[in-house]
Amino acid sequence: MLHQYLSVMNQFKEKLYEEFEDNAFKLMGVSGDRVREVLGNRGEDIDADFEAAWRFGGAPFMRQTMSMVLATLELVYHESDIGRQLSDEEQLSRFESHDIGLDREAVDAWRETTKAQSEALNDNTLVDPLSCG
């Protein structure tokens, strides 16, 4: 029974990674491996981030995280090309135009879940010095 559950979960993850690959080509014209390489050179491990998103918020949060990684990286390149930063509304409009599931509601949900994830990690890693001893 557990094996069947894990098999189904792996199928969901596999589909999300395939979607990430498709979206990397769609947004940037490169493979997901190239995105990993570029961000890895800056000290980011996006696969670890994706897995953490899966553990914290399941498939929806993992999908949102994957989409935000791509949309944000594409935004950096776009802003570099045009020589200025986009306003929040321009960013949202750009994210929506990619047609990868990032509308205002999805972006806001991702931000809230990311904040909750960060707070949960901090709660689990901070040690109260008064409780020791």
N, C-alpha and C positions, 0 to 999 in steps of 0.2 A: 504494500500500500504506500509506504513512504517512497519507495523507488518510483512508483507511478506519479506521485506528487512532484518529486524532484524532476522527473522527466518532463512533465507539463511545464514546470517553472522554467526549466532550461529552454524549452521551446519558445516561451514568451520572451525570455532574454535574447535568444538567438534572433527572433524577429525584430526586436528593438535594435540590436546591433546592425542587422541588415538595413533597417530604416535609417540608422545613422550614416551608414555608407552611402545610401542613395541620396540622402540630404546633403552630405559633404560634396558629392558631385554636383548636385542641383544648385547649391549656393555658391560654391567656390571652384568647382571644376577640378577638384582633387579628391584623392581617396581619403578614407578615414585614417589610414596609416600615416598619410602626410600630415593631417591635422594633429595626430598624436605626436609626430616628430617635431613639428613646429612648437607646439605647446610644451612638449617634453624638454626642448632646448631652453625653455624658460622656467624649468623646474616643476611643471605641472604634470600630474599623472591622471589624465582624464578617465582612464579605465577604473582606477581606484575611486574616483569621484562618482562614476556611474554605479559602481557596485555599492558604494555607501548610500547613494540615492535609492537604489533598489531595496536595501535593507531597511532604510528609514521610512520610505513612502511608497514602496512597491513600484509596479510598472508605470503608473501615471507620472510619478515624480522622476523616475529614471528617464522617461521619454521627454519630459519637460527639461530636465538637466541636459540631455543630449542636444536638444533643439537650442537651448540657450547658449551652450558652448559654441555651436556653429554660428548662430546669429550674432553673438558678441564678437567672435573672431572676424566674421565678415564685416561687421560694423567698424572694427578697428582699421581694416584695410580700406574700407570706403571713406572713412573720415580722413585717413592719410591721403587718399587720392584727391579729395575735394579741399583739403587744407583747413578744415574746421570741424569742431564737434557738433553733432546734431543735438537739437533740443530733445527733451523727453518725448514730446509728441511726435517729432520727426523719427526718433528711434522706434517708437511703437508702430508708427505707420510703416516703416521699413521692415520691421519684424513681421507684421501682418502680411506684407506683400510677398514674403517668401513662401507663404502657403505651406507652412510646416507645423501648424497648430499653435502659433504664438499670437494670440489676440490679447487685449488688455486683461481679460479675466485669467487667462492662462499665465501671463507674466506675473500678475499680482499673486496668484496662487503659488507660483514657483518661489517668488520672493518670500512669502510668508512661511512656506515649508522649509526653505533654506534657512531662514532665521530660527525656526523651531529646531531644526537639525543642529545648527550651531550651538544653540542654547543647551540642547540635550548633551552634546559632546562636551561642552564646558562643565555642565553639572556632573558628568561622569568622570572627568579627568581632574577636577580641582579637589584638593585635599584640604580639609579644614584643619589647620595646625592645632586648634584647641581640642580637637577630638582625638589626637594622637597622645598616647602616653598613659 
